Amino acid sequence: MSTVTTVTTQSRRLTSRVETDGNVWVFWQCNKRDGLSRVRNLGSGGLFVETSLQLPKGLPARLHFLVPEGQIRAEAVIRHALPSEGLGMKFTAVNDSDRPQLTALLTRMRRIHHSKVNP
């Protein structure tokens, strides 16, 4: 008799992320370096930016999104780095006046993702 064990892994994220359409960019500053990166995925708790720079976990970063929804400024901390791919960041603060724009951006990305998954 054969036994099959299914192992599920749970994300440590408290909020889900959505893949972007490739047209979401962020200007970021971290450790006296500046970068302009494409955002691969995004959620209300953080994001993943594409960059070849490898920075250590725990460094703070300032983010300025370049999106049609308007100004979105946030502070984040690097949670992980994938060599030659990019950096995963967790938001530590989002300007109160910019939260509606972040919500609108997430709504737009979810609609685009949903339309691709369920045509």
DSSP file (Angstrom, degrees, kcal/mol; ACC not computed):
  #  RESIDUE AA STRUCTURE BP1 BP2  ACC     N-H-->O    O-->H-N    N-H-->O    O-->H-N    TCO  KAPPA ALPHA  PHI   PSI    X-CA   Y-CA   Z-CA
    1    1 A M              0   0    0      0, 0.0     2,-0.4     0, 0.0     0, 0.0   0.000 360.0 360.0 360.0 136.6    0.0    0.0    0.0
    2    2 A S        -     0   0    0      2,-0.0     2,-0.5     0, 0.0     0, 0.0  -0.821 360.0-154.5-105.5 140.1    1.3    3.4   -1.0
    3    3 A T        -     0   0    0     -2,-0.4     2,-0.5     2,-0.0     0, 0.0  -0.958   3.7-159.2-115.7 130.6    0.8    6.5    1.1
    4    4 A V        -     0   0    0     -2,-0.5     2,-0.5     2,-0.0    -2,-0.0  -0.933   5.6-161.2-109.8 126.9    0.8   10.0   -0.5
    5    5 A T        -     0   0    0     -2,-0.5     2,-0.6     2,-0.0    -2,-0.0  -0.926   3.8-154.4-109.3 127.6    1.5   12.9    1.7
    6    6 A T        -     0   0    0     -2,-0.5     2,-0.5     2,-0.0    -2,-0.0  -0.881   7.8-164.1-102.4 127.2    0.5   16.4    0.5
    7    7 A V        -     0   0    0     -2,-0.6     2,-0.4     2,-0.0    -2,-0.0  -0.941   2.9-166.7-111.8 126.4    2.4   19.2    2.0
    8    8 A T        -     0   0    0     -2,-0.5     2,-0.5     2,-0.0    -2,-0.0  -0.904   8.3-148.8-110.8 141.7    1.1   22.7    1.7
    9    9 A T        -     0   0    0     -2,-0.4     2,-0.4     0, 0.0    -2,-0.0  -0.913   9.1-147.4-109.2 135.6    3.1   25.8    2.4
   10   10 A Q        -     0   0    0     -2,-0.5     2,-0.1     1,-0.0    -2,-0.0  -0.818  19.2-118.2-100.9 140.7    1.5   28.9    3.7
   11   11 A S        -     0   0    0     -2,-0.4    -1,-0.0     1,-0.1     5,-0.0  -0.460  10.1-139.8 -71.1 145.8    2.7   32.3    2.8
   12   12 A R  S    S+     0   0    0     -2,-0.1    -1,-0.1     2,-0.0     2,-0.1   0.525  71.6 110.7 -82.2  -5.4    4.0   34.4    5.7
   13   13 A R        -     0   0    0      1,-0.1    -2,-0.1     2,-0.0     3,-0.1  -0.435  59.7-154.6 -71.0 142.0    2.3   37.3    4.1
   14   14 A L  S    S+     0   0    0     -2,-0.1     2,-0.3     1,-0.1    -1,-0.1   0.673  83.1  40.5 -86.9 -19.7   -0.7   38.8    5.9
   15   15 A T  S    S-     0   0    0     28,-0.0     2,-0.1    -3,-0.0    -1,-0.1  -0.943  87.5-114.7-128.3 151.3   -2.1   40.2    2.6
   16   16 A S        -     0   0    0     -2,-0.3    28,-0.5    -3,-0.1     2,-0.3  -0.411  24.8-140.6 -81.4 159.5   -2.1   38.7   -0.9
   17   17 A R  E     -A   43   0A   0     26,-0.2     2,-0.4    -2,-0.1    26,-0.3  -0.848   5.6-146.6-117.1 157.2   -0.2   40.1   -3.8
   18   18 A V  E     -A   42   0A   0     24,-2.9    24,-2.2    -2,-0.3     2,-0.2  -0.957  23.7-112.9-122.8 141.5   -1.2   40.5   -7.5
   19   19 A E  E     -A   41   0A   0     -2,-0.4    22,-0.3    22,-0.2    94,-0.2  -0.494  36.1-130.4 -67.7 139.1    1.0   40.2  -10.5
   20   20 A T        -     0   0    0     20,-2.5    -1,-0.1    -2,-0.2    86,-0.0  -0.379  16.1-114.9 -85.5 171.5    1.4   43.6  -12.2
   21   21 A D        -     0   0    0     -2,-0.1    -1,-0.1     1,-0.0    19,-0.1   0.339  56.0-101.2 -87.0   6.6    0.9   44.1  -16.0
   22   22 A G  S    S+     0   0    0     17,-0.4    18,-0.1    18,-0.1    -2,-0.0   0.392 107.1  92.2  89.6  -3.2    4.6   45.1  -16.4
   23   23 A N        +     0   0    0     15,-0.1     2,-0.6     2,-0.0    15,-0.0   0.078  55.7 101.8-111.8  23.2    3.8   48.8  -16.5
   24   24 A V        +     0   0    0     15,-0.4    15,-3.2    43,-0.1     2,-0.3  -0.940  49.4 179.9-109.3 122.7    4.1   49.6  -12.8
   25   25 A W  E     -CB  38  66A   0     41,-0.8    41,-2.9    -2,-0.6     2,-0.4  -0.883  11.1-164.4-123.5 152.3    7.4   51.3  -12.0
   26   26 A V  E     -CB  37  65A   0     11,-2.5    11,-2.6    -2,-0.3     2,-0.5  -0.999  14.6-145.3-138.3 135.2    8.8   52.6   -8.7
   27   27 A F  E     -CB  36  64A   0     37,-3.0    37,-2.4    -2,-0.4     2,-0.3  -0.870  33.0-176.1 -92.3 129.3   11.7   54.9   -8.0
   28   28 A W  E     -CB  35  63A   0      7,-3.1     7,-2.5    -2,-0.5     2,-0.4  -0.949  22.1-157.2-134.1 151.6   13.4   53.7   -4.8
   29   29 A Q  E     +CB  34  62A   0     33,-2.2    33,-2.5    -2,-0.3     2,-0.3  -0.994  24.1 155.6-127.3 129.3   16.2   54.9   -2.5
   30   30 A C  E >   -C   33   0A   0      3,-2.7     3,-1.3    -2,-0.4    31,-0.1  -0.942  64.0  -5.7-157.3 130.4   18.1   52.5   -0.2
   31   31 A N  T 3  S-     0   0    0     29,-0.5     3,-0.1    -2,-0.3    30,-0.1   0.885 128.3 -52.7  55.1  45.1   21.5   52.4    1.4
   32   32 A K  T 3  S+     0   0    0      1,-0.2     2,-0.4     0, 0.0    -1,-0.3   0.712 117.7 113.1  62.5  23.4   22.6   55.6   -0.5
   33   33 A R  E <   -C   30   0A   0     -3,-1.3    -3,-2.7     2,-0.0     2,-0.4  -0.937  53.2-151.4-122.5 148.3   21.6   54.0   -3.8
   34   34 A D  E     +C   29   0A   0     -2,-0.4     2,-0.3    -5,-0.2    -5,-0.2  -0.883  17.2 176.9-114.6 149.4   18.8   55.0   -6.2
   35   35 A G  E     -C   28   0A   0     -7,-2.5    -7,-3.1    -2,-0.4     2,-0.5  -0.997  26.0-151.6-150.0 151.3   17.0   52.7   -8.5
   36   36 A L  E     +C   27   0A   0     -2,-0.3     2,-0.3    -9,-0.2    -9,-0.2  -0.987  35.9 171.5-120.1 117.5   14.2   52.7  -11.0
   37   37 A S  E     -C   26   0A   0    -11,-2.6   -11,-2.5    -2,-0.5     2,-0.3  -0.924  37.0-115.3-134.0 151.1   12.6   49.3  -11.2
   38   38 A R  E     -C   25   0A   0     12,-0.4    12,-2.8    -2,-0.3     2,-0.6  -0.634  34.6-126.9 -76.7 139.8    9.6   47.5  -12.6
   39   39 A V  E     - D   0  49A   0    -15,-3.2   -17,-0.4    -2,-0.3   -15,-0.4  -0.820  22.5-172.7 -91.0 120.5    7.2   46.2  -10.0
   40   40 A R  E     -     0   0A   0      8,-2.8   -20,-2.5    -2,-0.6     2,-0.3   0.917  69.8  -0.7 -80.4 -46.2    6.6   42.4  -10.5
   41   41 A N  E     -AD  19  48A   0      7,-1.0     7,-2.1   -22,-0.3     2,-0.3  -0.974  65.9-167.5-145.3 160.8    3.9   42.0   -7.9
   42   42 A L  E     +AD  18  47A   0    -24,-2.2   -24,-2.9    -2,-0.3     2,-0.3  -0.997  10.5 164.4-151.3 143.7    2.2   44.2   -5.4
   43   43 A G  E >   -AD  17  46A   0      3,-2.6     3,-0.6    -2,-0.3   -26,-0.2  -0.901  54.5 -92.5-148.3 177.4   -0.1   44.0   -2.4
   44   44 A S  T 3  S+     0   0    0    -28,-0.5   -27,-0.1    -2,-0.3     3,-0.1   0.671 125.3  46.4 -70.6 -14.0   -1.3   46.3    0.4
   45   45 A G  T 3  S-     0   0    0    -29,-0.3    46,-2.4     1,-0.2     2,-0.3   0.552 124.3 -45.6-104.1  -9.4    1.6   44.9    2.5
   46   46 A G  E <   -DE  43  90A   0     -3,-0.6    -3,-2.6    44,-0.3     2,-0.3  -0.994  48.1-122.9 169.9-167.5    4.5   45.1    0.1
   47   47 A L  E     -DE  42  89A   0     42,-2.1    42,-3.2    -2,-0.3     2,-0.4  -0.961  15.1-123.2-158.8 168.5    6.0   44.5   -3.4
   48   48 A F  E     -DE  41  88A   0     -7,-2.1    -8,-2.8    -2,-0.3    -7,-1.0  -0.995  26.9-163.1-124.5 124.7    8.7   42.8   -5.4
   49   49 A V  E     -DE  39  87A   0     38,-2.6    38,-2.2    -2,-0.4     2,-0.5  -0.869  19.4-124.2-109.9 141.5   10.9   45.0   -7.6
   50   50 A E  E     + E   0  86A   0    -12,-2.8   -12,-0.4    -2,-0.4    36,-0.3  -0.722  51.1 135.8 -84.0 123.6   13.1   43.8  -10.4
   51   51 A T        -     0   0    0     34,-1.0    34,-0.1    -2,-0.5   -14,-0.1  -0.970  54.8-138.3-162.0 152.2   16.7   44.8  -10.0
   52   52 A S  S    S+     0   0    0     -2,-0.3    32,-0.3    32,-0.1     2,-0.2   0.580  75.7 106.0 -88.7 -11.0   20.2   43.3  -10.3
   53   53 A L        -     0   0    0     32,-0.1     2,-0.6    30,-0.1    -2,-0.1  -0.481  60.8-151.1 -68.9 135.8   21.3   45.1   -7.1
   54   54 A Q        +     0   0    0     -2,-0.2    33,-0.1    27,-0.1    27,-0.1  -0.943  20.8 173.7-111.5 115.5   21.6   42.7   -4.1
   55   55 A L        -     0   0    0     -2,-0.6     3,-0.1    25,-0.1   -24,-0.0  -0.910  33.3-100.8-121.1 148.3   21.0   44.4   -0.8
   56   56 A P    >   -     0   0    0      0, 0.0     3,-1.4     0, 0.0    22,-0.2  -0.291  41.1 -94.3 -72.4 152.2   20.8   42.8    2.6
   57   57 A K  T 3  S+     0   0    0      1,-0.2    22,-0.2    22,-0.1    23,-0.0  -0.289 106.5  34.5 -57.3 141.3   17.6   42.0    4.5
   58   58 A G  T 3  S+     0   0    0     20,-3.1    -1,-0.2     1,-0.3    21,-0.1   0.239  78.1 133.3  97.6 -12.9   16.4   44.6    6.9
   59   59 A L    <   -     0   0    0     -3,-1.4    19,-2.5    19,-0.1    -1,-0.3  -0.500  54.8-124.3 -71.6 138.7   17.6   47.7    5.1
   60   60 A P  E     - F   0  77A   0      0, 0.0   -29,-0.5     0, 0.0     2,-0.3  -0.508  28.6-169.2 -80.0 153.3   15.0   50.5    4.9
   61   61 A A  E     - F   0  76A   0     15,-2.8    15,-2.7    -2,-0.2     2,-0.4  -0.984  18.0-139.0-140.6 150.3   13.9   51.9    1.5
   62   62 A R  E     -BF  29  75A   0    -33,-2.5   -33,-2.2    -2,-0.3     2,-0.4  -0.926  23.9-160.0-108.0 137.1   11.9   54.9    0.3
   63   63 A L  E     -BF  28  74A   0     11,-3.2    11,-2.1    -2,-0.4     2,-0.4  -0.931  17.5-177.0-123.5 141.5    9.5   54.3   -2.6
   64   64 A H  E     -BF  27  73A   0    -37,-2.4   -37,-3.0    -2,-0.4     9,-0.2  -0.921  22.9-144.3-135.3 107.9    7.9   56.7   -5.1
   65   65 A F  E     -BF  26  72A   0      7,-2.6     2,-0.7    -2,-0.4     7,-0.5  -0.462   2.9-150.6 -75.9 142.9    5.5   54.9   -7.5
   66   66 A L  E     +B   25   0A   0    -41,-2.9   -41,-0.8    -2,-0.2     5,-0.1  -0.817  47.8 131.3-112.3  87.2    5.3   56.2  -11.1
   67   67 A V    >   -     0   0    0     -2,-0.7     3,-1.5     3,-0.4   -43,-0.1  -0.932  68.9-113.6-139.8 157.0    1.7   55.3  -12.0
   68   68 A P  T 3  S+     0   0    0      0, 0.0     3,-0.1     0, 0.0    -1,-0.0   0.718 106.6  74.8 -65.3 -19.7   -1.4   57.0  -13.5
   69   69 A E  T 3  S-     0   0    0      1,-0.2     2,-0.2    32,-0.1    35,-0.1   0.705 107.0-115.6 -67.3 -17.4   -3.2   56.8  -10.2
   70   70 A G    <   -     0   0    0     -3,-1.5    -3,-0.4    31,-0.1    -1,-0.2  -0.699  60.6  -2.7 115.1-168.7   -1.1   59.6   -8.9
   71   71 A Q        +     0   0    0     -2,-0.2     2,-0.4    -3,-0.1    30,-0.2  -0.382  54.6 174.0 -66.4 125.9    1.5   60.1   -6.2
   72   72 A I  E     +F   65   0A   0     -7,-0.5    -7,-2.6    -2,-0.2     2,-0.4  -0.948   3.8 178.4-133.6 113.9    2.2   57.1   -4.0
   73   73 A R  E     +F   64   0A   0     -2,-0.4    22,-1.8    -9,-0.2     2,-0.3  -0.930   9.4 162.0-115.9 139.3    5.0   57.4   -1.5
   74   74 A A  E     -FG  63  94A   0    -11,-2.1   -11,-3.2    -2,-0.4     2,-0.4  -0.976  32.3-133.6-150.2 161.3    5.9   54.7    1.0
   75   75 A E  E     +FG  62  93A   0     18,-3.3    17,-3.0    -2,-0.3    18,-1.8  -0.925  32.9 170.4-114.3 146.8    8.6   53.4    3.2
   76   76 A A  E     -FG  61  91A   0    -15,-2.7   -15,-2.8    -2,-0.4     2,-0.4  -0.899  27.1-132.6-146.7 172.2    9.6   49.8    3.2
   77   77 A V  E     -FG  60  90A   0     13,-2.1    13,-2.6    -2,-0.3     2,-0.4  -0.992  32.6-109.3-131.0 141.0   12.1   47.3    4.5
   78   78 A I  E     + G   0  89A   0    -19,-2.5   -20,-3.1    -2,-0.4    11,-0.3  -0.555  35.0 175.5 -71.5 125.6   13.9   44.6    2.4
   79   79 A R  E     -     0   0A   0      9,-3.1     2,-0.3    -2,-0.4    10,-0.2   0.738  63.3  -8.8-101.9 -31.7   12.6   41.2    3.4
   80   80 A H  E     - G   0  88A   0      8,-1.5     8,-3.0   -24,-0.1     2,-0.4  -0.985  54.6-144.4-162.3 158.7   14.4   39.1    0.8
   81   81 A A  E     - G   0  87A   0     -2,-0.3     6,-0.2     6,-0.2   -27,-0.1  -0.993   4.5-158.4-129.1 135.4   16.6   39.2   -2.3
   82   82 A L  E >>  - G   0  86A   0      4,-3.0     3,-2.5    -2,-0.4     4,-2.2  -0.959  34.6-113.8-111.9 114.5   16.6   36.9   -5.2
   83   83 A P  T 34 S+     0   0    0      0, 0.0   -31,-0.1     0, 0.0   -30,-0.1  -0.161  96.0   0.1 -51.6 134.3   20.0   37.1   -7.1
   84   84 A S  T 34 S+     0   0    0    -32,-0.3   -32,-0.1     1,-0.1   -31,-0.1   0.515 129.7  67.3  63.9   7.8   19.6   38.5  -10.6
   85   85 A E  T <4 S-     0   0    0     -3,-2.5   -34,-1.0     1,-0.3     2,-0.3   0.714  95.8-104.7-118.7 -55.4   15.8   38.9  -10.1
   86   86 A G  E  <  -EG  50  82A   0     -4,-2.2    -4,-3.0   -36,-0.3     2,-0.4  -0.999  32.4 -56.0 159.5-162.2   15.1   41.5   -7.5
   87   87 A L  E     -EG  49  81A   0    -38,-2.2   -38,-2.6    -2,-0.3     2,-0.5  -0.957  26.6-145.3-125.8 133.7   14.0   42.5   -4.0
   88   88 A G  E     -EG  48  80A   0     -8,-3.0    -9,-3.1    -2,-0.4    -8,-1.5  -0.863  26.9-171.4 -94.0 129.2   11.0   41.7   -1.9
   89   89 A M  E     -EG  47  78A   0    -42,-3.2   -42,-2.1    -2,-0.5     2,-0.5  -0.945  17.7-147.2-127.2 144.9   10.0   44.6    0.3
   90   90 A K  E     -EG  46  77A   0    -13,-2.6   -13,-2.1    -2,-0.4   -44,-0.3  -0.924  28.1-118.0-107.8 131.1    7.4   45.0    3.1
   91   91 A F  E     + G   0  76A   0    -46,-2.4   -15,-0.3    -2,-0.5     3,-0.1  -0.459  30.3 176.3 -66.0 135.8    5.7   48.3    3.5
   92   92 A T  E    S+     0   0A   0    -17,-3.0     2,-0.3     1,-0.4   -16,-0.2   0.584  71.8   4.1-109.5 -21.8    6.4   50.0    6.9
   93   93 A A  E     - G   0  75A   0    -18,-1.8   -18,-3.3     2,-0.0    -1,-0.4  -0.940  54.5-167.2-162.0 140.9    4.5   53.2    6.1
   94   94 A V  E     - G   0  74A   0     -2,-0.3   -20,-0.2   -20,-0.2     5,-0.1  -1.000  40.5-105.2-127.6 130.7    2.4   54.6    3.4
   95   95 A N    >>  -     0   0    0    -22,-1.8     3,-1.6    -2,-0.4     4,-0.8  -0.298  26.1-131.9 -55.1 132.7    1.6   58.3    3.4
   96   96 A D  G >4 S+     0   0    0      1,-0.3     3,-0.9     2,-0.2    -1,-0.1   0.875 107.3  53.8 -55.2 -40.3   -2.1   58.7    4.5
   97   97 A S  G 34 S+     0   0    0      1,-0.2    -1,-0.3     2,-0.1     4,-0.2   0.675 109.4  50.2 -70.3 -14.9   -2.8   61.1    1.6
   98   98 A D  G <> S+     0   0    0     -3,-1.6     4,-1.9   -25,-0.1     3,-0.3   0.509  83.3  90.2-100.1  -7.0   -1.5   58.5   -0.8
   99   99 A R  H <X S+     0   0    0     -3,-0.9     4,-2.6    -4,-0.8     5,-0.2   0.881  82.9  55.3 -59.9 -40.9   -3.5   55.5    0.4
  100  100 A P  H  > S+     0   0    0      0, 0.0     4,-2.2     0, 0.0    -1,-0.2   0.892 108.7  49.1 -60.7 -36.3   -6.4   56.1   -1.9
  101  101 A Q  H  > S+     0   0    0     -3,-0.3     4,-2.4   -30,-0.2    -2,-0.2   0.885 110.2  50.5 -69.0 -38.5   -4.1   56.0   -4.9
  102  102 A L  H  X S+     0   0    0     -4,-1.9     4,-2.5     2,-0.2    -1,-0.2   0.914 111.0  49.3 -64.2 -42.5   -2.5   52.8   -3.7
  103  103 A T  H  X S+     0   0    0     -4,-2.6     4,-2.3     1,-0.2    -2,-0.2   0.912 111.2  49.5 -61.6 -42.8   -5.9   51.2   -3.3
  104  104 A A  H  X S+     0   0    0     -4,-2.2     4,-2.3    -5,-0.2    -2,-0.2   0.896 110.6  50.4 -64.4 -40.3   -6.8   52.4   -6.8
  105  105 A L  H  X S+     0   0    0     -4,-2.4     4,-2.5     2,-0.2    -2,-0.2   0.934 111.1  48.1 -62.8 -46.7   -3.6   50.9   -8.2
  106  106 A L  H  X S+     0   0    0     -4,-2.5     4,-2.4     1,-0.2    -2,-0.2   0.895 111.0  51.5 -61.2 -40.5   -4.3   47.5   -6.5
  107  107 A T  H  X S+     0   0    0     -4,-2.3     4,-2.1     2,-0.2    -1,-0.2   0.920 110.8  48.0 -62.5 -44.5   -7.8   47.6   -7.8
  108  108 A R  H  X S+     0   0    0     -4,-2.3     4,-2.2     1,-0.2    -2,-0.2   0.914 112.6  48.3 -63.5 -43.0   -6.6   48.2  -11.4
  109  109 A M  H  X S+     0   0    0     -4,-2.5     4,-2.7     1,-0.2    -2,-0.2   0.882 110.9  50.9 -66.7 -37.8   -4.0   45.4  -11.1
  110  110 A R  H  X S+     0   0    0     -4,-2.4     4,-2.8     2,-0.2    -1,-0.2   0.894 110.0  50.1 -66.2 -38.8   -6.5   42.9   -9.7
  111  111 A R  H  X S+     0   0    0     -4,-2.1     4,-2.4     2,-0.2    -2,-0.2   0.930 112.9  46.1 -64.0 -44.9   -9.0   43.7  -12.6
  112  112 A I  H  X S+     0   0    0     -4,-2.2     4,-1.5     2,-0.2    -2,-0.2   0.931 115.2  46.6 -63.4 -45.4   -6.2   43.2  -15.2
  113  113 A H  H  X S+     0   0    0     -4,-2.7     4,-2.1     1,-0.2    -2,-0.2   0.918 112.5  49.9 -63.0 -43.0   -5.1   40.0  -13.6
  114  114 A H  H  X S+     0   0    0     -4,-2.8     4,-2.9     1,-0.2    -1,-0.2   0.893 108.7  52.2 -63.7 -39.8   -8.6   38.7  -13.2
  115  115 A S  H  < S+     0   0    0     -4,-2.4    -1,-0.2     1,-0.2    -2,-0.2   0.818 111.0  48.0 -68.1 -29.0   -9.4   39.5  -16.9
  116  116 A K  H  < S+     0   0    0     -4,-1.5    -1,-0.2    -5,-0.2    -2,-0.2   0.861 116.6  42.2 -76.3 -36.1   -6.3   37.5  -18.0
  117  117 A V  H  < S+     0   0    0     -4,-2.1    -2,-0.2     1,-0.3    -3,-0.2   0.867 127.3  31.2 -77.4 -37.6   -7.1   34.5  -15.8
  118  118 A N     <        0   0    0     -4,-2.9    -1,-0.3    -5,-0.2    -2,-0.1  -0.659 360.0 360.0-121.5  73.1  -10.9   34.5  -16.6
  119  119 A P              0   0    0      0, 0.0    -1,-0.1     0, 0.0    -4,-0.1   0.516 360.0 360.0 -67.5 360.0  -11.2   35.8  -20.2
